[in-house]
Amino acid sequence: MSKVIYLTGAPATGKSTLTENLANSHAGTRIFTYSKELLETVRAREEYVSTQDDLRQHSASVITHEDVAAVDKRLVELLKTARGSQNIVIDSHPVTIEGYGFRITPFSKEQIKELSPDTIVCLYATSEIIAKRISENPAGRPKPSEFELGLHTQLQCQIASMYALETGAKLFFLDASVKQNELLINFINVTNVE
């Protein structure tokens, strides 16, 4: 039976790698990656934003609430046509670190109920591990303090918990400090993706 799975977590917890590995091992699974969708939306009007790194670097200075609403609309349309016929994993992180602090762009109560995920998975790792990963591969991300990274993880976990309370979805927090293949196995086990 096909499922809708909402995946979140702080930057550098491995969401992109996990979804790439999942797509390679489960060809029938559709991945909806918010950052890729936002990049396409922003790229249409901002010529200096051409990569994911550019988007992360400029973040709130180029991503508007209207951009997020447009991506939300595409997601809802996808779910209307594909729900029930294939597994859909929504890769999103509604919390971003900006120059002024944190920006949170969550789904409204109505939106999250309309998405109605079967399972919500939030990845986490220690601040030290996330800081090391960002130092090794910044990918356009700012270099936040370990305090900010810990707070970022907590905020992502809180939003995942609120979404689960609103929808009744199963909620799992997965330790993303493990090896990539182990994280994939854990994800498959908790979501029952076939």
ZAVEXMAR-15092 format. One record per residue (C-alpha): residue number from 1; residue in three letters; x, y, z. Coordinates in Angstrom, 1 decimal. Layout:
BEGIN
+------+------+--------+--------+--------+
: resi : resn :   east :  north :     up :
+------+------+--------+--------+--------+
:  NUM :  ALA :      X :      Y :      Z :
...
+------+------+--------+--------+--------+
REM end
This chain:
BEGIN
+------+------+--------+--------+--------+
: resi : resn :   east :  north :     up :
+------+------+--------+--------+--------+
:    1 :  MET :    0.0 :    0.0 :    0.0 :
:    2 :  SER :    1.4 :    3.4 :   -1.0 :
:    3 :  LYS :    2.2 :    6.0 :    1.7 :
:    4 :  VAL :    2.8 :    9.7 :    2.1 :
:    5 :  ILE :    5.9 :   10.4 :    4.2 :
:    6 :  TYR :    6.9 :   13.8 :    5.4 :
:    7 :  LEU :   10.7 :   14.0 :    6.0 :
:    8 :  THR :   12.3 :   16.8 :    7.8 :
:    9 :  GLY :   15.4 :   17.7 :    9.9 :
:   10 :  ALA :   18.0 :   20.3 :   10.3 :
:   11 :  PRO :   20.5 :   21.0 :    7.4 :
:   12 :  ALA :   23.3 :   18.5 :    7.0 :
:   13 :  THR :   21.4 :   15.7 :    8.8 :
:   14 :  GLY :   21.3 :   13.8 :    5.5 :
:   15 :  LYS :   17.8 :   14.3 :    4.1 :
:   16 :  SER :   19.0 :   14.7 :    0.5 :
:   17 :  THR :   21.4 :   11.7 :    0.6 :
:   18 :  LEU :   18.7 :    9.6 :    2.2 :
:   19 :  THR :   16.1 :   10.5 :   -0.4 :
:   20 :  GLU :   18.7 :    9.9 :   -3.2 :
:   21 :  ASN :   19.4 :    6.4 :   -1.7 :
:   22 :  LEU :   15.7 :    5.7 :   -1.3 :
:   23 :  ALA :   15.0 :    6.7 :   -4.9 :
:   24 :  ASN :   17.8 :    4.3 :   -6.1 :
:   25 :  SER :   16.6 :    1.4 :   -4.0 :
:   26 :  HIS :   12.8 :    2.0 :   -4.4 :
:   27 :  ALA :   12.2 :    3.1 :   -8.0 :
:   28 :  GLY :    8.5 :    3.5 :   -7.4 :
:   29 :  THR :    8.9 :    6.1 :   -4.7 :
:   30 :  ARG :    8.3 :    9.7 :   -5.7 :
:   31 :  ILE :   10.5 :   12.3 :   -4.0 :
:   32 :  PHE :    9.2 :   15.9 :   -3.7 :
:   33 :  THR :   12.1 :   18.0 :   -2.6 :
:   34 :  TYR :   11.1 :   21.5 :   -1.4 :
:   35 :  SER :   14.5 :   23.0 :   -2.0 :
:   36 :  LYS :   14.6 :   21.8 :   -5.6 :
:   37 :  GLU :   11.1 :   23.0 :   -6.2 :
:   38 :  LEU :   11.9 :   26.4 :   -4.6 :
:   39 :  LEU :   15.1 :   26.6 :   -6.8 :
:   40 :  GLU :   13.0 :   26.2 :   -9.9 :
:   41 :  THR :   10.6 :   28.9 :   -8.8 :
:   42 :  VAL :   13.2 :   31.4 :   -7.7 :
:   43 :  ARG :   15.5 :   30.7 :  -10.8 :
:   44 :  ALA :   12.6 :   31.8 :  -13.1 :
:   45 :  ARG :   13.0 :   35.4 :  -11.8 :
:   46 :  GLU :   16.5 :   35.7 :  -10.2 :
:   47 :  GLU :   19.2 :   34.9 :  -12.8 :
:   48 :  TYR :   22.0 :   34.9 :  -10.2 :
:   49 :  VAL :   20.3 :   31.9 :   -8.3 :
:   50 :  SER :   21.1 :   28.9 :  -10.4 :
:   51 :  THR :   22.1 :   26.2 :   -7.9 :
:   52 :  GLN :   21.0 :   24.8 :   -4.6 :
:   53 :  ASP :   24.1 :   26.4 :   -3.1 :
:   54 :  ASP :   23.0 :   29.8 :   -4.4 :
:   55 :  LEU :   19.6 :   29.3 :   -2.9 :
:   56 :  ARG :   21.0 :   28.3 :    0.5 :
:   57 :  GLN :   23.4 :   31.2 :    0.5 :
:   58 :  HIS :   20.7 :   33.8 :   -0.3 :
:   59 :  SER :   17.8 :   32.1 :    1.3 :
:   60 :  ALA :   15.2 :   34.5 :    2.8 :
:   61 :  SER :   16.6 :   37.4 :    0.7 :
:   62 :  VAL :   15.3 :   35.7 :   -2.5 :
:   63 :  ILE :   12.6 :   33.1 :   -1.3 :
:   64 :  THR :    9.3 :   34.9 :   -0.7 :
:   65 :  HIS :    6.2 :   33.7 :    1.0 :
:   66 :  GLU :    4.6 :   33.6 :   -2.5 :
:   67 :  ASP :    7.4 :   31.2 :   -3.6 :
:   68 :  VAL :    6.6 :   28.9 :   -0.7 :
:   69 :  ALA :    2.9 :   29.1 :   -1.5 :
:   70 :  ALA :    3.5 :   28.2 :   -5.1 :
:   71 :  VAL :    5.5 :   25.1 :   -4.1 :
:   72 :  ASP :    2.8 :   24.2 :   -1.6 :
:   73 :  LYS :    0.3 :   24.3 :   -4.4 :
:   74 :  ARG :    2.4 :   22.0 :   -6.6 :
:   75 :  LEU :    2.7 :   19.6 :   -3.7 :
:   76 :  VAL :   -1.1 :   19.5 :   -3.2 :
:   77 :  GLU :   -1.6 :   18.9 :   -6.9 :
:   78 :  LEU :    0.9 :   16.0 :   -6.9 :
:   79 :  LEU :   -0.8 :   14.4 :   -3.9 :
:   80 :  LYS :   -4.2 :   14.7 :   -5.7 :
:   81 :  THR :   -2.9 :   12.8 :   -8.7 :
:   82 :  ALA :   -0.4 :   10.4 :   -7.2 :
:   83 :  ARG :   -1.7 :    9.5 :   -3.7 :
:   84 :  GLY :   -2.6 :    5.9 :   -3.6 :
:   85 :  SER :   -0.6 :    4.9 :   -6.7 :
:   86 :  GLN :    2.9 :    5.4 :   -5.4 :
:   87 :  ASN :    4.9 :    6.2 :   -2.3 :
:   88 :  ILE :    5.5 :    9.9 :   -1.9 :
:   89 :  VAL :    8.3 :   11.3 :    0.3 :
:   90 :  ILE :    8.1 :   15.0 :    1.0 :
:   91 :  ASP :   11.6 :   16.3 :    1.8 :
:   92 :  SER :   11.2 :   19.7 :    3.6 :
:   93 :  HIS :   12.7 :   21.8 :    6.3 :
:   94 :  PRO :   10.4 :   24.6 :    7.4 :
:   95 :  VAL :   13.1 :   26.2 :    9.6 :
:   96 :  THR :   16.1 :   28.1 :    8.1 :
:   97 :  ILE :   18.9 :   30.0 :    9.7 :
:   98 :  GLU :   19.1 :   33.5 :    8.3 :
:   99 :  GLY :   21.4 :   36.5 :    9.0 :
:  100 :  TYR :   18.8 :   37.8 :   11.5 :
:  101 :  GLY :   18.1 :   34.5 :   13.3 :
:  102 :  PHE :   15.6 :   31.8 :   12.3 :
:  103 :  ARG :   12.9 :   31.8 :    9.7 :
:  104 :  ILE :   10.0 :   29.4 :   10.0 :
:  105 :  THR :    7.6 :   28.8 :    7.1 :
:  106 :  PRO :    5.4 :   25.9 :    8.3 :
:  107 :  PHE :    2.3 :   24.5 :    6.7 :
:  108 :  SER :   -1.0 :   25.9 :    8.1 :
:  109 :  LYS :   -3.3 :   23.5 :   10.0 :
:  110 :  GLU :   -5.4 :   23.3 :    6.9 :
:  111 :  GLN :   -2.5 :   22.5 :    4.6 :
:  112 :  ILE :   -1.0 :   19.8 :    6.8 :
:  113 :  LYS :   -4.4 :   18.2 :    7.2 :
:  114 :  GLU :   -4.8 :   18.3 :    3.4 :
:  115 :  LEU :   -1.4 :   16.7 :    3.0 :
:  116 :  SER :   -2.3 :   14.1 :    5.6 :
:  117 :  PRO :    1.0 :   12.2 :    5.8 :
:  118 :  ASP :    0.9 :    8.6 :    7.0 :
:  119 :  THR :    4.3 :    9.0 :    8.7 :
:  120 :  ILE :    6.5 :   11.8 :    9.7 :
:  121 :  VAL :   10.2 :   11.3 :   10.1 :
:  122 :  CYS :   12.6 :   13.9 :   11.6 :
:  123 :  LEU :   16.3 :   13.3 :   11.3 :
:  124 :  TYR :   18.6 :   14.6 :   14.1 :
:  125 :  ALA :   22.3 :   14.6 :   14.9 :
:  126 :  THR :   24.4 :   16.3 :   17.5 :
:  127 :  SER :   25.5 :   19.9 :   17.0 :
:  128 :  GLU :   29.1 :   18.7 :   16.7 :
:  129 :  ILE :   28.3 :   16.3 :   13.9 :
:  130 :  ILE :   26.2 :   18.8 :   12.0 :
:  131 :  ALA :   28.9 :   21.5 :   12.4 :
:  132 :  LYS :   31.5 :   19.0 :   11.1 :
:  133 :  ARG :   29.4 :   18.1 :    8.0 :
:  134 :  ILE :   28.8 :   21.8 :    7.2 :
:  135 :  SER :   32.5 :   22.6 :    7.6 :
:  136 :  GLU :   33.4 :   19.7 :    5.2 :
:  137 :  ASN :   30.7 :   20.6 :    2.7 :
:  138 :  PRO :   29.0 :   24.0 :    3.2 :
:  139 :  ALA :   26.9 :   23.8 :    0.1 :
:  140 :  GLY :   26.0 :   27.4 :    0.4 :
:  141 :  ARG :   24.9 :   27.1 :    4.0 :
:  142 :  PRO :   26.0 :   29.7 :    6.6 :
:  143 :  LYS :   28.3 :   28.5 :    9.4 :
:  144 :  PRO :   26.1 :   28.7 :   12.5 :
:  145 :  SER :   27.3 :   28.2 :   16.0 :
:  146 :  GLU :   26.8 :   24.9 :   17.8 :
:  147 :  PHE :   24.1 :   26.6 :   19.9 :
:  148 :  GLU :   22.2 :   27.6 :   16.8 :
:  149 :  LEU :   22.6 :   24.1 :   15.3 :
:  150 :  GLY :   21.1 :   22.6 :   18.5 :
:  151 :  LEU :   18.3 :   25.1 :   18.5 :
:  152 :  HIS :   17.7 :   24.5 :   14.8 :
:  153 :  THR :   17.3 :   20.7 :   15.4 :
:  154 :  GLN :   14.9 :   21.4 :   18.3 :
:  155 :  LEU :   12.8 :   23.7 :   16.2 :
:  156 :  GLN :   12.6 :   21.1 :   13.4 :
:  157 :  CYS :   11.6 :   18.4 :   15.9 :
:  158 :  GLN :    8.9 :   20.7 :   17.4 :
:  159 :  ILE :    7.3 :   21.3 :   14.0 :
:  160 :  ALA :    7.4 :   17.6 :   13.2 :
:  161 :  SER :    5.7 :   16.9 :   16.5 :
:  162 :  MET :    3.0 :   19.6 :   15.8 :
:  163 :  TYR :    2.3 :   18.1 :   12.4 :
:  164 :  ALA :    1.9 :   14.6 :   13.9 :
:  165 :  LEU :   -0.5 :   16.0 :   16.6 :
:  166 :  GLU :   -2.6 :   17.8 :   13.9 :
:  167 :  THR :   -2.8 :   14.8 :   11.5 :
:  168 :  GLY :   -2.5 :   11.7 :   13.7 :
:  169 :  ALA :    0.5 :   10.6 :   11.6 :
:  170 :  LYS :    3.1 :    8.2 :   13.1 :
:  171 :  LEU :    6.1 :   10.1 :   14.2 :
:  172 :  PHE :    9.7 :    8.9 :   14.3 :
:  173 :  PHE :   13.0 :   10.7 :   15.1 :
:  174 :  LEU :   15.9 :    8.9 :   13.5 :
:  175 :  ASP :   19.5 :    9.3 :   14.5 :
:  176 :  ALA :   21.3 :   10.6 :   11.4 :
:  177 :  SER :   24.8 :   10.2 :   12.8 :
:  178 :  VAL :   24.8 :    6.6 :   11.7 :
:  179 :  LYS :   26.2 :    5.4 :    8.3 :
:  180 :  GLN :   24.1 :    6.2 :    5.3 :
:  181 :  ASN :   23.0 :    2.6 :    4.6 :
:  182 :  GLU :   22.0 :    2.2 :    8.2 :
:  183 :  LEU :   19.9 :    5.3 :    8.1 :
:  184 :  LEU :   18.2 :    4.1 :    4.9 :
:  185 :  ILE :   17.4 :    0.8 :    6.5 :
:  186 :  ASN :   16.0 :    2.5 :    9.6 :
:  187 :  PHE :   13.9 :    4.8 :    7.4 :
:  188 :  ILE :   12.5 :    1.9 :    5.4 :
:  189 :  ASN :   11.7 :    0.0 :    8.6 :
:  190 :  VAL :    9.8 :    2.8 :   10.3 :
:  191 :  THR :    7.9 :    3.9 :    7.2 :
:  192 :  ASN :    7.2 :    0.4 :    5.8 :
:  193 :  VAL :    8.1 :    1.6 :    2.3 :
:  194 :  GLU :    7.9 :   -1.4 :    0.0 :
+------+------+--------+--------+--------+
REM end
